[in-house]
């Protein structure tokens, strides 16, 4: 099995495990009276499964994203930065305007 596929499956499983713990804590601490709603409904188990799968998709995506961002890039061992070139900043250009012409245009008088 390729390393990337193994990495994906491993971290998706970790994400779904975290989601299971999250849903269990939601039910245990009875957030928003969720335990009562689930235990007193005939569709309670379906609601818990849907909650776990939807949270599992989110947590698995985040977990895999973190894993990919933490991968080491072995191509740049010798280079430790850019070329350190100086960026030229242009000076602001000044445009000379006579005072009487500027006042005429400012107040709409021609």
N, C-alpha and C positions, 0 to 999 in steps of 0.2 A: 504494500500500500504506500502511495507517495506521502512524503512528510507533510505536505500542505493539507491533504485530506485527513490524515491522522490528527493534525493540529486542529482542524475545523471540528471534527467529531468530538474530540476531547473537550474543547472549550464550549461547544454547544451543550454537551452533557453537564458540564460544570454550571452553565447558565440555567439549565432546567432544574438542577439541584438547588441552586440559590432561589429560584422561583418557587420551588416546593417549600423551602424553609420560609419564604416570605408569606406565602398563602397560609401556611400552618400558623405563623405568628398572627396574621390577620384574624384567623378563626380563634386562636387561643386567647388573644387579648380582646376579642369581641368588638372589633372596630366597627362603628356604625351599626351595631347590633347584628352583625353579619352571621354569627353563630346561630342566633335564634332564627334568622331567616332561612338558613340552610337546613337546620335540623327540623324545622316545622313545615317544610315544603316537600311535596313528592318529587319535585325536580331539583332538589338541593344538591345531589351528587353531580348532576349534569352542570349546575352552576359552578361548583368547585372545580370540575375538570376544565371548563371553559376559562375560568379565572386563572388556573394554573398554566394552561397552554398559552393564553395571551400574554401573561407575565413572562412565561418561559421564552417566548419569541423575543421579547424586549431584552431580557437579561442575557440571553444567548448571543444576541447581536452585539450588545455592549461588551460582553466578555470576549468575543472573538475580535472585535475591533481593538480592544486593549492589547490582546495577544499579538495581533498583526503589527500594531504600532511599536511594540516592544522588541520586534525582531531586529537582530543586529545586521547591519549592512557591512559585509567584509570587503567590498570593492574599494573603499576609501581609507586604507590603512596609512598611507604615506601623507595624505593631504589633510591638513587640519584647519581648513577655512578657505576663504575666497582669495582673490588676488590683492586685496587691500588697496584697491584703486580709489583715488579721491574723487568725490563727486563734485563737479563744478556747479555752483549755484549762481544763476544769472542775477545781476543787479537789476533793480527796478529802473525802468527808463523814465526820465522826467521830460515832460512836454511843456515848453514855455507857452503861456497864454497871457495876453495882456489883461489887466484888471478890468478895464471897461468892457471888453468883449465877453469876458466870462460872466460879468454881472448881467449883461443883456440877455445872454442865452439862458442863464439860470432862472430869471424871472419871466421868461417867455417874450421879452420885447426884442424886436428886430431892429 
